[in-house]
Amino acid sequence: MFTGIVEELGEVTAVETLDDACRFRLRGPVVTEGAKHGDSIAVNGVCLTVVEHQGDEFTADVMAETLNRSSLGALAVGSRVNLERPMALGARLGGHIVQGHVDGTGEILERKPSENWELVKISLPADLSRYVVEKGSITVDGISLTVVDAGPDFFTVSLIPTTLALTTLGIKQPGDPVNLEVDVIAKYVERMIGDRALGEGDAR
């Protein structure tokens, strides 16, 4: 479980293409401190398992399903990535509950800079739009953000200077893909309400 508060901006140092997967080597001095085989680290919002760890780098295997559902397949040597370790029990939940399970990908459509912040418009897959509401939470490339405006096929977020300086959203441009994870609570509520409605219908 993660919070969507990015700990550092890491870098892809190697990519090995396998038959039905990829192996990435990534540099991240903060997240690799004390890391060991089997630990979880979120990479652009995708929960990955540490395979090997040496110095300030770690490797992670990414299967075809993850490559197809996320933007990790577009990563190359030199790509910058958002990194976060799992939340520790008893720690503050600074963002919101993030599973590291990407629901789909969007695309940066527009950036509108202002003096002290920047408004970013991102495309939204049709099957995810019902989970995104104004002033609700959404995870973009592993970053916990508040939705400013929600449309049928887009949403906007407002980024403060810290987010622009310390995450990939400071460097990504229109046309670039981003990973999206909607609020898991909304998905559970939908499922429970749907099951309840189905049960009441059967009773009648």
N, C-alpha and C positions, 0 to 999 in steps of 0.2 A: 504494500500500500504506500502511495506517495501523496504529496501535498500540492504539487505543481509549483513549488518554490525552487527554481533552478539554482543549483549550488555553484556551477561553473560552466563556462563555455569551453568545451573540449574540441578535439580535432581528430579526424580519421587519419591514421598513419599508414594503413595497409588494407587492401580489400582482396580477398581470395574467393574467386567464383567456383562453387562446387556444382555437382550435377543438378541438385534441386535445392540449393541453399547458398548462403554466402557466409564467409567468416570475416568479421571486421576486427581490426586492431585499432584501439582508440586511446588517445592520451588525455588524462585528467588527473592531475596531482591531488586534488581534493578528494574526489570520490574513490581513488585507489588507496588512500591511506587506510591501512588495516584490512584491505579487501582480501578475500580468499576464494578459492574455487567453490562455485555454487551460489555465491552471493548474487543479489539482484541489483541492477543499476538501470535507471530509466534513461534511454537515449532518444532524444526528441519525442519524449512521451511514450516510448515503447519499452516495456519491461523486458530486459535481456538478462541472461545468466552469464556470470563470469566463468569462462572456461580456463583461461590462464591469466596470471598476473605477474608482471615483472616491472619493477621500478614504478614509474608513473603511468604505465600503460596496461591495458587489459584487452583480452580478446573475447568475442562473443559470437556464437553461431546464430544465424537468422534463417529460419526455414521458409520455404516457398509461400506458405499461407501468410506469414508476416510480411514478406516482401510484396505480396499482391495486395494486402489490405492497408499498407502504410507507404510512406514516401522513402523508407530506408533504401529501397532499390536504386534511388537516384543519387545516393551518396558516393563520393569518390575520394581518393586521397587528397587531403587538404580541406575537405568539407568541415565546417564548424558545426558542432552539435551541442544541444542542451543536455546537461548531465545532472542527475539527482539520485541520491541514495534513498532507500526506503525510510519511511518515518519510523522513529523509535517509539515504542510504547511509553506513554507518559509525557511525550514531547508536545510542544504546541503545534496545533494544526493551523499553519499560517495561511494556507490557500483554501482548498477544499478537498474532499475525498477523491483521489485519483488512483485508478487501478493499474494504469499502464497498459490497458487493453484498447487499442485504437479502434474506433468505430468506423472511420472512413477518412478520406482526405479531402481537403479543400484547396483552393488556389487564391493567392493574394491578388485581388482585383485592383485595388487602388490604395494609395497612401496620401494623406493630407497632413502635411506638417504644420505645426503651430509653434508659437514661441516656446512653450514649456511642455508640450505633449504632442502626440501624433495620432491621428485617427486612421485606422487600417480597416479596409473592407475586404472580407474573405468570402469566397463562394461556399455554399452549404448544400451537400447532397440532399435530394428531396426526402429520402427516408429518415433523415436526422432532424429535419426542420421542426417537427412537433416537440422535440426535446429542448429546443433553444428558445428562451424567453428573455425579454428585456430585463436587464439587471440581474439575470441569472448567471450561473457559472458555466464556463466551458474551458476545456484544456486545448491549447494550440501549441503543437510541438513541445508538449510537456509543460507548458506555462499555464498556471491558473489565472484566468482572466475573467473580468466582468463584461457581459454583453451590454453594449450601449444601445444598439438597435437591432431588431431581428426581423428579417423579411422572409418570404417563402423560399428563396434560394440564396440568401446571403445573410451575413451578420457583420456588425462592426464592433471593434474594440478600441479603447483609448489607451495608449501606451505612455507611461511616464519615462523620463530620461534614464532612470535606473534600468528599466526593462529594455530600453533601446540599446543601452551600453553593454549589458551583461548577458543578452540572449540572442538567438538567431533572428528574432524579429527586428533587430536593429539593422540587419544586413540583407534580409530577403527583400526581393523586389516583385512587382506585378508579374504574374506568370509562374512564380515559384510555388511548388506544392508545400502543404503543411499537413501534419497529422492532427486529427480531431478526435477528442473523446468527450462525449456529452456527459452530463451529470448522471451518475449511476442511480441516484435516488429516483430521478424521473422515470427511468426504465423499470425499476421495481414497482413503483406506484402504478404505472400503466399496466403491467402484468397482473398485479393484484386486483385492480379494478376490473380488468377484462375477465379474469377468472371468476370474480364475484358475479359479474353481469351474466356470464355464461351459466353459472350455477342457478341463479334466480330464474333464468329462462327455462332451464331444464325442470325446475320445480313446478313451473306453471304448466 
